[in-house]
Amino acid sequence: MEFHPLRSIRLDRGLAIAAVAVRARVASGTIITIEKYGHNPRPETKQRLAAALGVEVEAIWPASEEHQHNSGV
């Protein structure tokens, strides 16, 4: 089973959902929805989550995926 990159990175760092939520100032439910259902959050939320995990946004959401979302594909 392949996990969403957000979950993989979070687990690699040994962080609970609640810890990332506090660091990123987002609801735990937001993280759960992203990890479980592949929700594509707003750019500001992506930036905060990436910063909370110490990675670039592209590590979680590859540029090609972001481009497809923004172009309506």
C-alpha positions in Angstrom: 0.0 0.0 0.0 1.4 3.4 -1.0 0.9 6.2 1.4 0.4 9.9 0.5 3.8 11.6 0.6 2.6 13.8 3.6 2.1 10.7 5.7 5.3 9.1 4.6 7.3 12.2 5.5 5.4 12.6 8.8 6.1 9.0 9.8 9.7 9.2 8.8 10.1 12.1 11.2 8.2 10.2 13.9 5.6 12.9 14.2 1.9 12.4 15.2 -0.8 14.0 13.2 -1.5 16.3 16.2 2.1 17.5 16.4 2.2 18.4 12.7 -1.2 20.1 13.0 0.1 22.3 15.9 3.3 23.1 14.0 1.5 24.0 10.8 -1.5 25.7 12.5 -4.0 23.5 10.7 -6.7 21.2 12.0 -5.8 17.6 12.5 -8.8 16.7 10.3 -7.1 18.6 7.4 -4.1 16.3 7.7 -6.2 13.2 7.9 -8.2 14.2 4.9 -5.0 14.8 2.9 -3.4 11.5 3.9 -6.5 9.4 3.6 -8.3 10.8 0.7 -5.7 12.8 -1.2 -7.3 16.2 -0.6 -5.5 19.0 -2.4 -5.4 21.9 0.1 -4.9 25.6 -0.6 -1.4 26.8 -1.4 -1.1 28.5 2.0 -1.9 25.2 3.8 0.6 23.3 1.6 3.3 25.8 2.5 2.6 25.6 6.3 2.5 21.8 6.2 5.8 21.6 4.3 7.5 24.1 6.7 6.2 22.1 9.7 7.9 19.0 8.2 11.0 20.8 7.1 10.6 20.0 3.4 9.8 21.9 0.2 6.1 21.8 -0.9 7.2 19.8 -4.0 8.4 17.0 -1.7 4.7 16.5 -0.7 3.0 17.7 -3.8 5.1 17.3 -7.0 5.0 20.2 -9.4 3.4 18.1 -12.1 0.5 17.3 -9.8 0.1 20.9 -8.8 0.1 22.0 -12.4 -2.6 19.5 -13.3 -4.8 20.7 -10.4 -4.4 24.3 -11.4 -5.0 23.7 -15.1 -8.2 21.8 -14.4 -6.8 18.5 -15.8 
